[in-house]
Amino acid sequence: MIVIIGATGTIGSALLKRLVDLGLPARAISREPEKLRVQLGEKGQSIIEVTSADASDPESLRRAFTGASQLFLAMSNSLRQIELETSIIQIAAEAGIEHIVKISSPVFEESSPVAVAGWHNEIEKILSESGLTHTVLRPYAFMQNLLRLAPTIATQDIFFGSMGDSPCNFIDCRDIADIAAEVMTNREVAGQIYTLTGSEIFSYPQIASKLSTLLNRPIRYINLDPQELLRNLIEHGSMPPWIANHVVEIQAMATVVPERTTNTVTCLLGREPRTLDAFLHEYVESFR
C-alpha cells in the first residue's frame, strides 16, 4: 500500500491521477477527505482510499500508515517544515514503512542561499539517518507556478520578476508525479537522488515573447530590483513575507548560478519531458 501525503497539492493530485490510470491502490491523506473524494470522482474512489489525518497529529498518522509499505511525502513549504517532516519520518519508520519518496528542492550554493532549500537539506539528512530506503526528487521550477503570473498578464499585459535575462529550468509537475510513480513501482530505480528539470531552459523575456505570440498581443516582462519585487509580492500579491522572500531568493540564485537541464525524465520514463510550449498552449485561457 502506498500512502500519499500532499494528495491535494499540484504534484500529489497528479500522482493520484497517475495511480488511478495504472490501477494501483493507494491511501490519500487529507484534512478535508470529503473534498478530496469529490475531486477523485467515482473511478478514483474505487482505487484510492481517502483517510483523514493531519501532519501535526501523530496518532492520526499512525492510523493512516497502518499496513502501508511506501510513503510519498510532498508537504507544502511552511515555517514548520523541518519539525513536521521529521515527525512524519519517525512515525513512518515506527509504523513499518519501508520506502519514502520525498519531494525536496535543488541544493543551492552557499554563494546564493535559499532558506527553504536549507530546510529540505536538513530533512534529507534526517531521512538518510532513518535507515529507511528513500528516494529524493529535487525538481526545479514548476511550470504550474507560471500560472501565478496570469492575473497581471491577463489584465495589464505585464509580469514581474528580478531574474533579468537569466535562464531558468522549468518542469511540468505531471512529469514529477510520473517519476514518483515510477520509483514506487520499480525497485531498480528506487533509493536514489534525482534532480529533475525539463529539456529546455528559458528566461522571463523569452517567456514573454512566447506569450505574446500565443495571445496575439504584446506581453512585457518588467525586471525589478529584488527588494522591489519583495515589496510587490507582499503588498500586491498578498504573499506572506517568508514566501515572498523565498521567491526572491530563488530568482537571485538564478542570476548567479547557471541552470542546466538534466536527462533524468527521459532516462526514467523513456520519453521526453513535457515542453513549456505545450504547457502554455494547454493553459492559454488562464493568461487571456
C-alpha positions in Angstrom: 0.0 0.0 0.0 1.2 3.5 -0.9 0.3 6.4 1.4 0.2 9.9 -0.1 0.9 13.0 1.9 0.3 16.1 -0.1 -2.5 14.5 -2.1 -4.3 17.8 -2.9 -1.1 19.6 -4.0 0.0 20.1 -7.6 2.3 17.1 -7.6 0.2 14.9 -5.3 -3.0 15.3 -7.3 -1.2 14.5 -10.5 0.3 11.4 -8.8 -3.2 10.3 -7.7 -4.4 10.6 -11.3 -1.4 8.5 -12.5 -2.0 5.8 -9.9 -5.7 5.6 -10.9 -4.7 5.3 -14.6 -2.3 2.5 -13.6 -5.0 0.9 -11.4 -2.6 0.9 -8.4 -4.3 1.2 -5.0 -3.2 3.9 -2.6 -4.3 5.7 0.5 -4.5 9.5 0.3 -4.3 11.6 3.4 -6.3 14.8 3.7 -7.6 17.2 6.3 -10.7 17.5 4.1 -11.4 13.9 3.0 -14.8 14.6 1.5 -13.5 17.3 -0.7 -10.7 15.0 -2.0 -13.3 12.2 -2.6 -15.3 14.6 -4.8 -12.1 15.5 -6.7 -11.3 11.9 -7.3 -14.6 11.0 -8.7 -16.2 7.6 -8.8 -13.4 5.8 -10.7 -10.7 7.4 -8.4 -12.6 6.4 -5.3 -12.7 2.8 -6.5 -8.9 2.7 -6.4 -7.8 5.4 -4.0 -8.7 5.1 -0.3 -9.1 8.6 1.3 -8.5 9.0 5.0 -8.5 11.9 7.4 -5.2 12.8 9.0 -3.1 15.8 9.9 0.7 16.1 9.8 0.6 17.7 13.2 -1.4 14.9 14.8 0.9 11.8 15.3 -1.9 9.5 16.2 -3.8 10.2 13.0 -0.7 9.5 11.0 -0.1 6.2 12.8 -3.6 5.1 11.8 -3.0 6.3 8.2 0.3 4.4 7.9 -1.2 1.1 9.2 -0.5 -1.7 6.6 1.4 0.6 4.3 4.9 -0.1 2.8 5.6 3.1 0.9 5.1 6.8 1.6 5.0 9.7 -0.8 5.9 12.9 1.1 5.2 16.2 -0.6 4.2 18.8 2.0 3.7 22.4 1.2 6.6 24.5 2.3 5.9 26.0 5.8 7.8 27.5 8.7 7.3 24.2 10.5 8.7 22.1 7.6 11.6 20.5 9.5 9.6 19.8 12.6 6.6 18.2 10.7 8.6 16.2 8.2 10.9 14.9 10.9 7.9 13.7 12.9 6.4 12.1 9.8 9.6 10.2 9.0 9.9 8.9 12.6 6.3 7.8 12.7 6.6 6.1 9.3 9.7 4.2 10.5 7.8 3.0 13.6 4.8 2.0 11.5 6.8 -0.2 9.2 7.0 2.0 6.2 9.9 0.6 4.1 10.3 3.3 1.4 9.8 7.1 1.4 9.7 9.2 -1.7 10.3 12.8 -0.7 9.8 15.9 -2.8 12.8 18.1 -2.0 14.4 21.1 -3.6 17.6 21.6 -5.6 20.7 22.1 -3.5 21.8 25.7 -3.9 25.3 27.0 -3.4 26.4 29.0 -0.4 27.0 32.0 -2.7 23.3 32.2 -3.2 21.5 30.8 -0.1 17.8 29.8 -0.3 16.3 29.2 3.2 13.7 26.7 2.1 16.4 24.6 0.4 18.3 24.6 3.7 15.2 23.2 5.4 14.9 20.4 2.8 18.6 19.7 3.2 18.2 19.1 6.9 15.2 16.8 6.3 17.2 14.8 3.8 19.9 14.3 6.4 17.2 13.0 8.9 15.8 10.8 6.2 19.3 9.4 5.4 19.8 8.7 9.1 16.5 6.9 9.5 17.7 3.7 7.9 14.7 3.6 5.6 15.1 3.2 1.8 14.4 6.6 0.4 14.2 8.3 -3.0 14.7 12.1 -3.1 13.2 14.1 -6.0 14.7 17.5 -6.4 12.7 19.4 -9.1 13.5 22.8 -10.3 10.8 25.5 -11.1 7.3 24.1 -11.7 5.6 25.2 -15.0 2.4 25.3 -13.0 3.8 28.2 -10.9 3.8 30.4 -14.0 0.0 30.5 -13.6 0.7 32.8 -10.6 1.8 35.4 -13.2 -1.6 35.1 -15.1 -3.5 37.9 -13.2 -1.3 40.8 -14.3 -0.7 39.2 -17.8 -4.5 39.0 -18.3 -5.3 42.5 -17.0 -2.2 44.5 -17.8 -0.1 42.5 -20.3 2.8 42.5 -17.9 4.5 40.3 -15.4 7.3 41.0 -12.9 10.5 39.3 -11.7 14.1 40.0 -10.7 15.9 37.5 -12.9 16.9 39.8 -15.7 17.5 37.6 -18.7 19.0 34.7 -16.7 17.7 31.3 -18.0 15.6 29.1 -15.7 14.8 25.4 -15.6 11.1 24.5 -15.7 9.4 21.2 -15.3 5.8 20.1 -15.5 4.5 18.8 -12.2 2.9 15.9 -14.0 6.4 14.7 -15.1 7.4 14.8 -11.4 4.4 12.8 -10.5 5.1 10.2 -13.2 8.6 9.8 -11.9 7.3 9.4 -8.3 5.0 6.6 -9.6 7.9 5.0 -11.4 10.2 4.9 -8.4 7.5 3.5 -6.3 6.7 0.7 -8.7 10.2 -0.1 -10.0 12.6 -1.2 -7.3 15.6 -0.9 -9.7 15.4 2.9 -9.8 14.4 3.5 -6.1 16.7 4.6 -3.4 18.4 7.4 -5.4 18.5 11.2 -5.5 17.2 12.7 -8.8 17.5 16.3 -9.9 14.6 17.0 -12.2 14.2 19.5 -15.0 12.6 19.9 -18.3 14.6 19.5 -21.5 14.9 23.3 -22.1 15.7 26.5 -20.2 14.0 29.8 -20.7 14.5 33.4 -19.5 11.5 35.5 -18.5 11.9 37.7 -21.6 11.7 34.6 -23.7 8.6 33.5 -21.9 7.1 37.0 -22.5 7.8 36.5 -26.2 6.2 33.1 -26.3 3.1 34.5 -24.6 3.0 37.5 -27.0 2.9 35.1 -29.9 0.4 32.8 -28.3 -2.0 35.6 -27.1 -1.5 37.7 -30.3 -0.7 40.8 -28.2 2.5 42.2 -26.7 3.3 40.8 -23.2 6.1 42.6 -21.3 8.4 41.3 -18.6 9.4 44.0 -16.2 12.5 43.4 -14.2 12.5 44.7 -10.7 15.2 45.2 -8.1 14.9 42.2 -5.6 13.7 44.4 -2.8 11.1 46.0 -5.2 9.9 42.5 -6.1 9.7 41.6 -2.5 7.5 44.6 -1.7 5.4 43.9 -4.7 4.8 40.3 -3.8 3.8 41.2 -0.2 1.7 44.3 -0.9 0.1 43.4 -4.2 0.5 39.6 -4.4 -0.7 39.2 -0.8 2.1 36.7 -0.1 3.3 36.1 3.5 6.7 37.7 3.9 8.6 34.4 4.2 7.1 33.0 1.0 7.8 36.3 -0.9 11.4 36.1 0.4 11.6 32.5 -0.9 10.6 33.6 -4.4 13.2 36.5 -4.4 15.9 34.1 -3.1 15.2 31.6 -5.9 15.3 34.4 -8.5 18.5 35.8 -7.1 20.0 32.3 -7.2 19.2 32.0 -10.9 21.2 35.1 -11.7 24.4 33.9 -10.2 24.2 30.1 -10.5 23.8 28.9 -14.2 21.0 26.4 -14.6 21.4 23.4 -16.8 19.0 20.7 -17.9 19.2 17.1 -17.0 18.0 14.0 -18.9 16.6 12.3 -15.8 13.0 12.4 -17.0 13.9 10.7 -20.3 16.1 8.1 -18.6 13.5 7.1 -16.0 10.3 7.4 -18.2 11.7 6.6 -21.6 10.1 9.7 -23.1 10.9 13.4 -23.4 9.6 15.8 -20.7 6.6 17.8 -21.4 7.6 21.1 -23.0 6.9 24.7 -21.9 5.3 25.4 -25.3 2.8 22.6 -24.7 2.1 23.8 -21.2 1.4 27.4 -22.3 -0.9 26.2 -25.1 -2.8 24.0 -22.7 -3.3 26.8 -20.2 -3.6 29.7 -22.6 -7.1 30.7 -21.4 -5.6 31.4 -18.0 -3.5 34.2 -19.5 -6.2 35.8 -21.7 
